Amino acid sequence: MLSSKRIDESPRDFWYGLINFEHRQPTPDDFKLDRMRRLLDLLGNPEKNLKFIHVAGSKGKGSTSAMLASILSRQGFRTGLYTSPHLIHVEERFKIDGENISPEELDLVLVKIKNAISFPDCGALNFVPTFFEVATVAAFIYFLEKKVEIAILEVGLGGRLDSTNVCNPLLSIITSISFDHEKQLGPTLGHIAREKAGIIKHKVPVISGVEGAEPEKVIEEIARNMGSRLIRSKIDFNWHYVPAVFSQERITMPTVRVSTRSRNWPEMEMALVGEHQASNAALVINAVEQLRLVGINVSDESVAWGMRNTSWPARMQVMGNNPWVVIDCAHNRASAAALVRTLLESFPNVPRVLLFGASSDKDIAGMFAEFSGIFCKVIFAQSINSPRASKPEELTALWAKSCDVESFAGETLEEAARKAVFLTPKTGILCVTGSVFLAGEITPILSKLISVQ
């Protein structure tokens, strides 16, 4: 029985003190799967007693994982969901049937890991594990202890050498390929695709939403070499998307109709907004069909319910309507383009204000190119908890090189949020984006500002 009393804080101190590649830029040499295998050996290999669905991709992997988890939980399967990074609380990374791990339960798992590796000496390992390695092992232990029936794992970075890639899944999903993390994954879409496709296992089906001749060719080659059945977007399945409508007169949520090799699915309402989410929904529908083939039966009702009840904050999340306040986690050029497309097709044509902050290693110039001509004013902010975050003055200077729209640099997050709310007309749209870190830190600030208006 887990104690309800919060135990010693040292488990968090130990964990938070480890190298964290979400905060520090990694190099290709920082990823070695044999480290994870040695770590898991010390903990009794919990991953060998779990059923997994493994999800990789440049964008959309979190949303896809959340939709699938919502559906499986509705069907009655005890469903684990491991994602990263978190928005506000670290416990968000470990969910079972939509509920976060409790702080007490997480501490107990961390104590188990800390003791097993004899931290700080770590003599049995001959290395000190990273923050993400410990997090991944913690997810495996927690899911096994809680008798999870299906665990959905979102890749942290890349795929081939990611800590999650020690699993042997029921199926793999690759959502998309676009430019991101080029220093770690390679300079071309082909290189990036090869790293993402590293999650494909021998004779394990893989569902791909990847588009583009170069990355598609790589995915097909690796799936063929692994003897894995490949289900491809726009070839083996397609979808029709009806956009959401957000206006003062009405709010209509989006719908999607998916067609696969086996059937035409009925039109379904989606909780997540944007055509990119319809693409993710199509991947999920195909995942359900593959699960049915191995005896994991999921009803159409559960699929429809899961689609319209998925909770995945800060993905085109609408926080208010006077003005409209939209929070998103777009962090590369492709996701910035998806954000702009969704704003244009689903929201009224009113003045738009952008509140932006991003990590310095991202393609900020590319994102700015997508935002050019869309926003009437821009406020730049810096995440508190991300050492990689660009400084507002640097963003202001870069913005001025490509756009002549007025911009402001916030000295603090609170100041930036207040400025953004002040500059947004009551009939306008305030859009917050650039990074998960910014979205998570500024959401509670904006919530308070909006509530007192």
N, C-alpha and C positions, 0 to 999 in steps of 0.2 A: 504494500500500500504506500503510495507517495505521500510524504508529509506535506501538510498545508503551510508549514512554516518555512519562510525563505531561508535557505542555508547560506553558509559563508560565501561572500562575494568573490572569493579567489577563483572560482571557475571562470567567471567573466573576465577577471583580470588576466588570467592565463590565456584565454582565447583572444581577447582584444589586443593582447600584446604581440600576437604572432604576425608575421608578414602578411599583409593584405593587399593583393594585387588589384582590388577594386579601388584602392587608394594610391598605390604605387604602380607605375607602369612596368609590367613584366617584360621579360625577354623570352625568346623561344626556348632557351636553356632552362627556364624556370619550371617547365612542365615535363614531368616524368611519371608515367603511370606505375612504374615499379615501386615508387614511394607509397602510393595508395594501397597497392597490394600488400606491402609489408605492414602498413598501418592496420589494414583490415584483418590480416592474419592474427595480430595481437588481440584483436577484439572478437575473434571467433567467426569471422566472415559472415556477418549478418546479411550481406547482400545476396548470398547464395540461397537464402530461404525466402526471398521476396519475388513477386512478379512485377515487372517494370514495363512502362512505356517511356521511351527515350525521345526527347524533343530537342532538336538543334535548329539554328537558323540565324541569319543576320538580324531579322526583325520578325515579330509575331510569335516567337516561341512561347513567351509568357502567356499571351492571350489564348493561344491554341491550347496550352496546358490547362489553363483555368476553365475553358469551355468543356474540355474532356472530363476534367475532375467533377464539374458540376453535373454532367450527365451521368457519370458512373455512380456518384453519390446518390442521385435521385433514384437510380435503379436499385439501390440497396447494397451496393458493394462498399465495404469499408475502404475508402480511397485516400491515399496519401498524396500530397503535392509538395514538391521541393523546388523552390524558385530562388532567384537572386537577381539583383540585390533587393533589400527591403525598402519600403517607402519611409516608414516612421519607426516601427519597432522591429527589432531583429527576429522576434518570434514569428513574424509574418512569413518567414522563409519555410517554416515547417507547419503544414496544415494537415488535418485529417477531417474529411467531410466538411470543409469550409471553416473549421475552427483552428485558430493558432495554438501551437504548443504553449503551455503555461510557463511563466518564468521559472517556477519551481521544478517542473519536469525537465526543462532545458538545462538547468543547473545540475540536476542529478545525472543527466547524460554526459555533460561536460566533465563532471567529477570522475565518472567511469573511464572516460578517454584519458584524462590527465593521469590517473593512477596507472592505467595500463601501459602508457608510454614512459612512465617514470619521469615525468617532467619535473625540473628543467633539464636533467641530464640526457634523457631520451637515449640511454645506452642501448636498449634493445633495437632501436631504429637506426642509430648512427646518423640521424638527421632530426631537425626540429620541423614538424609539419607546419604548413601554412594555415591561415585562417579558413580558406575555402576547403582545404582537405579535411580539417576537423569538422567543419560544418556538414560536409557530405557524409562523413562517417556518422555524425550525430543523427542525421536524417535516417540513415539505414538502421541504426540501433533503435531509434524512437519508433519507426514504422514497424519493426519486427516485434518490439515489446508490446505495441498496441494492436498487434494482429491485423495489420493492414492487408487487404486482399489484393489490391492493385496500387502500385506507387508510380506516380508520374514524375519523371525527373527532367527538369529543364537544364540544359547545358549551361555552364557558366561562361566559358569563352572557347570558341572554336568547336572542338568535338573530339578529334582524334586523340589528343593528349589531355583532355579535360578530366578532372577528377571523377566526374560521374560516369566516365566511359569504362569503368570496371564492371558495369552491369551487363547481364545477358537478357535483353528485353524480349517481350512478346512481339513487339513491332517498334520500328523507328520512324520518326517523322522529321523531315527537313523542310522548314517553312519557306525560306527564301534565301537568296544570296545577294548581298549588296556590299559596297565598300564600307569597311569598318575594321578596326584593329589590324590594319595592313602590316604594321611592324611585327606583329606576332604571327599573322596568318598568311602573309604574302602580298605581293603588289598587284596581282590581277584577280579577276573574278574566278578564274580557273584555279588559282592557288587557294583562294578562300574556300571554294567548293570542295577541294580535296581534303581540307582540314575538317570541314563540316561533315563530309561524307565518311569520315573516320568512325562515325558511330554505327555505320552499317555492319551488321554481324552476319556470319555464315548462315545462309538460308532463312534469315529473319526478314519478313516483308518490310519494305520501306515505302513510305508515302511522301511524295515530293511536290512542293508548291513552287519549286525553283523554275524561273523563266530566264531565257537568254541562251543562245547557242553554246557559248563557251562553258558556263557552269553546268548546263544540262548534259553536255557530252561527258563531263567528268563524273557526274552522278551516275549516269547510265553505265559507264565503264566499270566503276567500282561495284555497283550492284551486280553487274554481270559476272565479274571476277569472284564475287562472294556467293554467287548462286542464289541471290536474293530477289524475290519478286518485287518489281518496281511499279508503283502506281503513280502516274504522272499527271500533273495539272495540265489542262487544255488538250490532253490526249485521251486519258482514261476517265477523266471527270471534268465537269465544268459547272458554272453557277451563274445565276442571274440575281442581281442585287437591286433592290429598290431602296433609295436613300431615306434616311430619317429626315423629318421636317421639324425644325425648332423655330417657332414664331410665337408672338404674344397671343395669337388667336388659338393656336393648337400645337401640340407636340405629338408627333407620330414616330414611333420607333421603326428602325429599318427592318427589312425582311430579306430573306435569301431563299432561293430555290436551287437545289443541287441535283445534278444529273450524273449518275455513275454508269459503269458498264452493266450493272445489274438492275437499276431502276431509276425512275424519276421521283425524287423525294418531294413531298408536299412543301408548299411555301411555309417558312417558319419565321417568327419574329425573333430579332436578336437584341440582346441587352447592350452589346458593344457596337459603337457607331463607326462607320467608314467602310468603303469598298474593300480595303485591305482586311477588315475583319470578316467580310463575306468569304474572301479567299481562305482565311484561317478556318472558318466554319466548314468549308468544303473539305479541308484536310481532316477535320474532326469527324465528319460524316463517313469518310472513307475509312477512318480508324475504327469506327463502330462496325462497319461491314467486315473488316478484317478480324475484329474480336469475335464476331458472330461465327466466323469460319472455324475458330478454335474452341467453340463451345461456351464463350462468354456472351450470354444473351442479353441484349439491351433493347428495350422496347422503343418503338417510335415515340410513344408518349414521353418517355424519359429524355429522349433526344430533344424534342420540342421544348420540354420544360427547362432542361439544362441550358439551351440556347438563350431563352428569354430571361433566365435568372442568374446568368453568370455575373459574378462580382469581380471586377479587376480594376481597382482604382487608378486614376491618373492616366487612363487611356481614353482620350477624348471624353473625359469626365466633365459633365455639366454641373457646376456647383451653384449657380444662381442665374436668374433671368432678368435682373433689373439693376445693372446690365447683365448680359450673358457672361458668365465666367467659365472658361473651358481650360482644364488642366490636362496636359499630355506629356509623354516622356520621349518625344522625338529626339533622337541623338545622332542621327546621321542624315545625309542628304535624301536618301530614299524615304525615310520616315517623315522628314520635313515636307517632302512633296505630297505624301499621303495626308498629312495634317492639313496642308493648304487646300488640297482637293476636297476634303471633307468640310472644311469651313465654307467653301464656295458653294457646294451642292446642298448642304443641309441647314445652313444658317442664313438669316436675312442679310441683305446687302447694306450694311450699316458701317459706321466707322469702327475700325479694329485697332486695338492697342496690343502690342506684344511685350510681355515680360519674359526675358530670356537670360539663361545662364548655362554654360556648358563646360565640359572638361577640355583642357587645352590641347589634348591629343586628337580631338575630333575634327572633322572636316567642317569647321565653322564657316569658312568662306562659301563652301558649297551649300550649306543650310541658308546662309544669307541670300544667296542667289535665288533660292526657292521663295524666300520671304519678300523679295523686292517687289514693290508695287501692291502689296497686300495690306500692309499696316500703315496707319497714319502717324503713329508715334511708337517709339521703342524705349523700354527701360531695361537696363542691364543690371544683373544681380550676381552675387558670388555665393555659392554653396559654402556653408560653414564647415561641414564634415568631410569634404572632399579636397585633399591637398592638391589634386590635379586640376581643380577648378580655375578657369580663366578669370583674371581680374576685370572688373567692369570697365576700367579705363582702357584696357587692351581691346575689349570687345567694341567699345565706342570708336576707337581709332580704326579698327578693321571694318566696321559698319560704314564709316564715313568714306572709305575707299570705293565702295560699290553702290551705296545708297545715299540719297540726299534727304531722306526723311529724318526729322528731328529725333534725337536720342538723348537719353539721360543715364548717368551712372549712379546707382544707389550705393551709398557708403555701407549700409547694412541691409539685411534682408527686409527688416521691418520698414525701413525708409523706402526701399524699392517697391514694396507692396503698397504702401500708402500712396506713393507717387502714381503708381499704375492705376489704382482705384480712383484717385482724384482726376486723372487725365481721361478716364474712360467715360464717355457720355452714358447717361442712364439707358439710352436706347442702343448703345454700342455693344461691342464684344471685347472682353479682356481675355487674351490667350496666353497661358503660361506654358513654356516648354523649354527644352534644351538638355535636360538630364533627369534621371530618376532622383538623384540627390536633391536637386533644386525643387522638384515637385513635392517630395516628401517633407522637406523643411518648410516650404512656404505655404503648404495646404492649411495647417492650423492657424497661421497668421492671417491668411485671407479669409478663413471661416469666421474669425472674430471681427474682421473689418466689415465683412458683408452683413453679419448679423446685427451690427449697430447702426447700419445705414437707415 
